[in-house]
């Protein structure tokens, strides 16, 4: 189970982004993160959601991660997650279930 760092919801309440860290970085190595995006595709049906989850590494000089390592921007209910690490260029991931 990942340690939760950021959880945010779109302004219309139909999409949630949850970012977590798996374990801890070892000896200045990268942190393994998960980015989980869930869309409520039909509010009248329980379990009617679309979920996308990725697992990737974030190189931050072995330091613990916090909300400063992530930026989530919204275009309606479509999120773009940008990761910021001290030892890498920013990486952006845009999620769209349609």
SVG drawing of the C-alpha trace seen along z (x, -y; Angstrom):
<svg xmlns="http://www.w3.org/2000/svg" viewBox="-29 -23 52 25">
<polyline fill="none" stroke="black" stroke-width="0.4" points="0.0,0.0 1.5,-3.3 2.1,-6.2 -0.4,-8.9 1.3,-12.2 -1.3,-14.1 -5.1,-13.6 -7.1,-16.1 -10.5,-16.1 -11.7,-17.9 -13.9,-20.9 -17.0,-19.0 -16.2,-16.1 -16.1,-13.4 -12.3,-12.7 -9.8,-12.0 -6.0,-11.9 -4.2,-10.0 -0.3,-10.1 1.6,-7.8 5.1,-6.6 5.9,-2.9 8.4,-2.3 11.4,-4.6 14.3,-5.4 17.5,-3.4 20.9,-5.0 20.1,-8.1 18.2,-5.9 14.8,-6.8 11.5,-6.7 8.8,-4.5 5.5,-6.4 2.0,-5.5 -0.4,-7.9 -4.0,-6.6 -6.7,-8.5 -10.4,-7.5 -13.3,-8.9 -16.9,-8.4 -18.5,-7.6 -22.1,-7.3 -23.0,-8.7 -26.2,-6.6 -24.4,-3.2 -22.2,-2.0 -18.8,-0.9 -19.2,-2.7 -15.8,-4.1 -12.8,-4.1 -9.4,-3.8 -5.9,-4.3 -2.8,-3.7 0.8,-4.0 3.9,-3.2 7.2,-5.0 10.4,-6.3 11.1,-9.8 14.7,-10.7 14.9,-13.2 18.5,-12.6 17.2,-10.0 15.0,-12.6 11.5,-11.9 8.8,-13.1 6.1,-15.6 3.4,-17.7 6.1,-20.0 7.3,-17.2 4.0,-17.2 1.8,-19.6 -1.8,-18.7 -3.5,-20.9 -7.0,-20.4 -8.6,-20.9 -12.2,-20.1 -12.0,-16.6 -8.8,-15.8 -5.7,-16.0 -2.1,-16.5 0.3,-15.4 3.8,-16.9 6.6,-15.3 9.5,-17.4 12.7,-15.7 16.1,-17.1 17.9,-14.7 15.6,-14.7 13.7,-16.9 10.1,-17.5 7.9,-14.7 4.2,-15.3 1.4,-12.7 -2.0,-13.6 -4.9,-11.2 -8.1,-11.1 -10.4,-8.1 -12.4,-8.9"/>
</svg>
